[in-house]
Amino acid sequence: VKLEKIDVITNISELKRFKDISKKVDLNIDLSNKKTILYAGTLGPVNDIMYVAKLAEKMIKIDPDVLFLIFGNGSEKEKIISYCQEKNILNKNIVFKEPISKDSLPHLYSKISMGSSFVWDYKIKWDNSANKFFDSLAAGRPILINYYGWQAEVINKKKCGFVLPYHYNEQDIQNLAKYLNNNENLQEQCMNALLAAEEYSLENAVSKYVNILNSICVK
């Protein structure tokens, strides 16, 4: 197949849904003075949330006010929680919560500093099209990822997030802490996230789909 005959319609950033924050979530956590990174999704091997636990272990020494908020279940959850207990960071700078409904996600995103999406160190996963990426943009929140590929290119081009190397060093963690504590830049990145989300709106996806069908019909 010739490349010019291939087109891609990504997942959708549901801008309209994320404007409705009426279905509230009782976090039972004081987020004041915290810079909160949200992960909402599966805690399985592919997502490698143990990576986040180890990141939190390093981050607490650099900036204890950066909080990792994990919503979800999965086969790795108990192992990750045990690790956090062992390292004495559980409920300090990393907190685990049960999954919430899709309707409650907009309110949850409205309370945090940035969203996140993670995968284990396997290059083919760079091509993933995670809902978490599109949800974070639709909510007007920058996103943290630990992989390269097309999403990293969008983040760097649109200035709507932070790409942390999978094999990070202490300077990388310090850079992330500085990013989160630069309030002016964070506000700008929130606006950039919404602008980026518009490219993945339902209207744009439908228009692209119709154009593809029309081009086939014409031929």
C-alpha positions as CSV (number, residue, x, y, z in Angstrom):
1,V,0.0,0.0,0.0
2,K,1.4,3.4,-0.9
3,L,1.8,5.8,2.0
4,E,-0.2,8.5,0.3
5,K,-3.2,6.2,0.4
6,I,-3.0,5.8,4.2
7,D,-4.8,8.2,6.6
8,V,-5.3,8.1,10.3
9,I,-8.2,9.1,12.5
10,T,-7.0,9.2,16.1
11,N,-9.0,8.8,19.3
12,I,-11.3,11.7,20.1
13,S,-10.7,14.6,22.6
14,E,-14.2,15.0,24.0
15,L,-14.1,18.7,24.6
16,K,-17.9,19.0,25.3
17,R,-17.8,16.2,27.9
18,F,-14.9,17.7,29.8
19,K,-16.7,21.1,30.1
20,D,-19.2,19.4,32.4
21,I,-17.7,19.0,35.9
22,S,-21.0,18.7,37.7
23,K,-20.5,15.0,38.7
24,K,-18.1,15.6,41.6
25,V,-15.5,13.2,43.0
26,D,-14.9,13.2,46.8
27,L,-11.2,12.9,46.8
28,N,-10.8,13.1,50.6
29,I,-7.4,14.6,50.0
30,D,-6.1,18.1,50.7
31,L,-4.6,19.2,47.3
32,S,-3.8,22.7,48.4
33,N,-0.2,23.6,47.9
34,K,0.3,20.4,45.9
35,K,1.3,19.9,42.3
36,T,-0.8,16.8,41.4
37,I,0.0,14.4,38.5
38,L,-3.0,12.2,37.8
39,Y,-2.9,8.7,36.3
40,A,-6.4,7.2,35.7
41,G,-6.4,3.8,34.1
42,T,-5.2,0.2,34.2
43,L,-2.4,-0.9,36.6
44,G,-1.1,-3.7,34.4
45,P,2.3,-4.7,33.1
46,V,2.0,-2.7,29.9
47,N,1.3,0.5,31.8
48,D,4.2,0.0,34.1
49,I,2.9,2.1,37.0
50,M,5.8,0.7,39.1
51,Y,7.7,3.3,37.0
52,V,5.6,5.9,38.7
53,A,6.2,4.5,42.2
54,K,9.9,4.6,41.6
55,L,9.6,8.1,40.2
56,A,7.7,9.2,43.4
57,E,10.4,7.6,45.5
58,K,13.0,9.9,43.8
59,M,10.7,13.0,43.6
60,I,9.9,13.0,47.4
61,K,13.5,13.9,48.0
62,I,13.5,16.7,45.5
63,D,10.0,18.2,46.0
64,P,7.7,16.4,48.5
65,D,4.8,18.7,47.3
66,V,4.5,16.9,44.0
67,L,1.7,14.3,44.4
68,F,1.1,11.3,42.2
69,L,-2.6,10.4,42.3
70,I,-3.4,7.0,40.9
71,F,-7.0,5.9,40.1
72,G,-7.5,2.4,38.8
73,N,-7.1,-1.4,39.3
74,G,-5.1,-4.1,37.7
75,S,-2.9,-7.1,38.2
76,E,0.1,-5.0,39.3
77,K,-1.7,-2.9,41.9
78,E,-1.0,-4.8,45.1
79,K,2.7,-5.2,44.2
80,I,3.0,-1.5,43.5
81,I,1.3,-0.6,46.7
82,S,3.6,-2.9,48.7
83,Y,6.6,-1.3,47.1
84,C,5.3,2.2,48.1
85,Q,4.7,1.0,51.7
86,E,8.2,-0.5,51.8
87,K,9.7,2.8,50.6
88,N,7.6,4.8,53.0
89,I,6.0,7.0,50.4
90,L,2.4,5.5,50.3
91,N,-0.1,8.3,51.1
92,K,2.7,10.8,51.3
93,N,3.5,11.7,47.7
94,I,1.7,8.8,46.0
95,V,-2.0,7.9,46.7
96,F,-4.1,5.1,45.2
97,K,-7.8,5.3,44.7
98,E,-10.4,3.0,43.2
99,P,-11.6,3.6,39.6
100,I,-14.3,6.2,39.1
101,S,-17.0,6.5,36.5
102,K,-16.3,8.1,33.1
103,D,-18.7,10.9,34.0
104,S,-16.7,11.9,37.0
105,L,-13.4,12.2,35.1
106,P,-14.0,15.9,34.1
107,H,-14.3,17.0,37.7
108,L,-11.2,15.0,38.7
109,Y,-9.1,16.5,35.9
110,S,-10.3,20.0,36.9
111,K,-8.6,19.5,40.3
112,I,-5.2,18.3,39.2
113,S,-2.1,20.0,37.7
114,M,-1.4,17.6,34.8
115,G,-2.5,14.2,33.5
116,S,-0.3,11.3,32.5
117,S,0.1,8.3,30.3
118,F,2.8,5.7,30.7
119,V,4.0,2.5,29.0
120,W,6.8,0.1,29.6
121,D,10.1,0.4,27.7
122,Y,9.1,-1.2,24.4
123,K,9.4,1.0,21.3
124,I,6.3,-0.4,19.5
125,K,4.2,1.1,22.4
126,W,5.2,4.6,21.2
127,D,2.5,4.2,18.5
128,N,-0.2,3.8,21.1
129,S,-3.3,6.0,21.0
130,A,-4.2,6.2,24.7
131,N,-7.5,7.8,25.8
132,K,-5.6,9.3,28.7
133,F,-3.6,11.5,26.3
134,F,-6.8,12.9,24.6
135,D,-8.7,13.2,27.9
136,S,-6.0,15.3,29.5
137,L,-5.9,17.7,26.5
138,A,-9.7,17.9,26.4
139,A,-9.7,18.8,30.1
140,G,-7.2,21.6,29.5
141,R,-4.4,19.9,31.4
142,P,-0.9,19.3,30.1
143,I,0.2,15.7,30.1
144,L,3.3,13.8,31.3
145,I,4.4,10.8,29.3
146,N,7.5,8.5,29.4
147,Y,7.8,7.6,25.8
148,Y,8.7,9.1,22.4
149,G,6.8,8.9,19.1
150,W,3.9,11.0,17.7
151,Q,2.5,12.0,21.1
152,A,5.9,13.3,22.3
153,E,6.1,15.3,19.0
154,V,2.7,16.8,19.7
155,I,3.7,17.7,23.3
156,N,6.9,19.4,22.2
157,K,5.4,21.2,19.2
158,K,2.2,22.4,21.0
159,K,4.0,23.0,24.3
160,C,1.3,21.1,26.2
161,G,3.1,18.7,28.5
162,F,6.4,17.1,29.6
163,V,8.2,14.1,28.0
164,L,10.2,12.3,30.7
165,P,12.7,9.7,29.4
166,Y,11.9,6.2,30.5
167,H,15.5,5.9,31.7
168,Y,15.6,9.3,33.5
169,N,18.3,10.8,35.7
170,E,18.1,13.1,38.7
171,Q,18.4,16.2,36.5
172,D,15.3,15.0,34.5
173,I,13.3,14.8,37.8
174,Q,14.5,18.2,38.9
175,N,13.4,19.6,35.5
176,L,9.9,18.0,36.0
177,A,9.7,19.6,39.5
178,K,10.7,23.0,38.1
179,Y,8.1,22.6,35.3
180,L,5.3,21.9,37.8
181,N,6.3,24.8,40.0
182,N,6.4,27.4,37.2
183,N,2.8,28.6,37.6
184,E,2.8,31.0,34.7
185,N,4.2,28.4,32.3
186,L,1.7,25.8,33.7
187,Q,-1.2,28.1,33.0
188,E,0.0,28.7,29.5
189,Q,0.4,24.9,29.0
190,C,-3.2,24.4,30.1
191,M,-4.4,26.8,27.4
192,N,-2.1,25.1,24.9
193,A,-3.6,21.7,25.8
194,L,-7.1,22.9,24.9
195,L,-5.9,24.3,21.6
196,A,-4.2,21.0,20.8
197,A,-7.4,19.1,21.8
198,E,-9.3,21.0,19.1
199,E,-7.3,19.1,16.4
200,Y,-8.7,15.9,17.9
201,S,-12.3,17.0,18.3
202,L,-15.2,14.9,17.1
203,E,-16.0,17.5,14.5
204,N,-12.5,17.2,13.0
205,A,-12.6,13.4,13.1
206,V,-16.0,13.3,11.3
207,S,-14.9,15.8,8.7
208,K,-11.8,13.8,8.0
209,Y,-13.8,10.5,7.8
210,V,-16.2,12.1,5.3
211,N,-13.4,13.4,3.2
212,I,-11.9,9.9,3.0
213,L,-15.2,8.4,2.0
214,N,-15.8,11.1,-0.6
215,S,-12.3,10.6,-2.1
216,I,-13.1,6.8,-2.4
217,C,-16.5,7.5,-4.0
218,V,-15.1,9.9,-6.5
219,K,-12.5,7.4,-7.6
